[in-house]
């Protein structure tokens, strides 16, 4: 329960933005390892490591979001921890505090819940709401956690020992890093500790608080800016009434697309709108009109737009500030399209900007010497080439659990969503775990020792085999790497396999579900033969899934050299079925008076010897292909549905299906055209489709044979 509560507490602190996910995971890992050491448990690098805790925290997220987020299949104790937080807060906090004070002798197991309960009662009696009380206790726990993790001399606040509590609080209040942390958290830690000391004072009567211990920095800096006077306006000395009239026409008729400078046809429109508005012609000559419009408007990309107020330009300042912070954080490429998508409505309302190109021009004009634009696509700092793929890879690498594209895009919002999707599909280290959730392969929770052991285990298997399947790989892992199995519980097996494929790429080739030594080329026929041999029973859907993962068709000949197809959907390995070959062949002899008979003409199976499975055309097809001593199967190919071809006596002179087709057609009246010949073969069940290689040659030979027979 203790570990589950520590994980639950970490989740709550992340959710309420009291700490970052990265810091919380590191803290939990360190704490749980410390608890194990204190308990005398031998630990190694894999025990409660960062990757494992990341996975466990994601499972806790699943509990706390009712399955909306995180990894599924939570253990019962996770749910119990969440329920305890709601039903018995003092017990929950007591367990949590003992977990964070494993080396502290002042944290007596017998009275800690009593102290918390007393403090809650005292707070409520003094007019505080229960939610407020929980907040105070949570802050005190956070302060103790800080003291413990930073190895301060005193790290016990919730105690009945006033001296110990006072020393712990004093030590924290004089720790500059803690006070900075306290300020960042709106001084909730100092306020909560102060309240607890007051509680001890009133209940024990031995403590006097000193408020001047709490030092909070309240300094702030303010700045103001003043817009520059338009130099063009000063030089022209434009009268106020002229500026007002020009500005009004510009606002009314050119807000959306702007006034295109230097275009006579656009100038004529402006003159007409001016006359319609004021009932008189523009008095200024043509050469002055564009200069006045430029002076009273904002010029962007060769167009003048209505001048905006400084307040309206706040959105541009905000965008530039956000871009600057992103570049400071290490981002090298910010797409204009992404910026525009994020601020689309505000840009339209405030600045009448309706596309990313117009926004780009404005940003360039406001950031001269700061930003540059590449291929009219993305911005980067001056002198930086910009690499959006590297930016995205860095973001993806910071996610330690499978993450949806939508969640990734929240962090990589500065890359257009569709472009980000495309980049993800090309990034080999980014594995699609399932349904568009990605994991950075090096973040798979597997240690260096486990990887080394897995390489040795796979290599041993491949010493005497060409390849192994992912099913066999999973069996190897389950048998030899139990820690890895636990850490990846809830992850999609195919995703785990693909992550391993990336991590082990220098040693092995992962071709879908097939693993070989690096650089080894496989015959797919052998792969299907081995795949079938590995299974005692196969369904059609399993076979289709296997073929789909390798993006190749089913190699039916090789599968059915190892399996007996007992129905459309079911196949049994051939060593699990026993045939009375002599009896079956004798029965087939009675059904085939000539050299051959189409499979479709054999419909009655009641008299066939019992083999443990119901006889049907699929089973007969397999029997002829594999088992019979007197007959063989001649056909174009096996099919997913239906059986086609003929049962042919071994004594017949046909070497293959081509010779059989010539014989069949020579006995028909369908030799006058390809269409008629193909239709005849389909209608009589010899093949499924009206298509056959070298049908012209077959038809020619059939005609000749037919003529020879007619002469005899």
Buried (B, 14 or more C-beta within 10 A) or exposed (E): EBBBBBBBBBBBBBEEEBBEBEEBBBBBBBBBBBBBEEEEEEEEEBBBBBBBBBBBBBBBBBBBEEEEEBBEEBEEBBBBBBEBBEEBBBBBBBBBBBBBBBEBEBBBEEBBBEBBBBBBEBBEEEEBEEEEBBBBBBBBBBBBBBBBBEEBEBBBBBBBBBEBBBBBBBBBBEBEEBBEBBBEBEBBBBBBBBBBBBBBBEBEEEBEBEEEBBEEEEEEEEEEEEEEEBEBBEEBEBEEEBBEBBBBBBBEBBEEEBBBBEBEEBBEBBBBBBEEEEEEEBEBEEEEBBBBBBBBBBBBBEBBBBBBEEEBBEBBEEBBEBBBEBBEEEBBBBBBBBBBEBBBEBBBEBBBBBEBBBBBBBBBEBBEEBBBBBEEBBBBBEEBEBBBBEBBBBBBBEBBBBBEBEBBBEBBBBBBBEBBBEBBEEBEBBBBBBEBBBBBBEBBBBBEEBBEBBBEBBEEBBEEEBBBBBBBBBEBBEEBBEBBBEBBBBBBBBBBBBBBBBBBBEBBBBBBBBBBBEEEEBEBEBBBBBBBBBBEEBEBEBBEEBBEBBEBEBBBEBBBBBBBBBBBBBBBBBEEBEBEBEEBBEBBEEEBEEBBBBBBEBEEEEEBEEBEBEBBBBBBBBBBBBBBEBBBBBBBEBBEEBBBBBBBBEEBEBEEBBBBBBBBBBEBEBBEEBEBBBEBBBEBBBBBEBEBEEBEEBBEBBBEBBEEEEEE
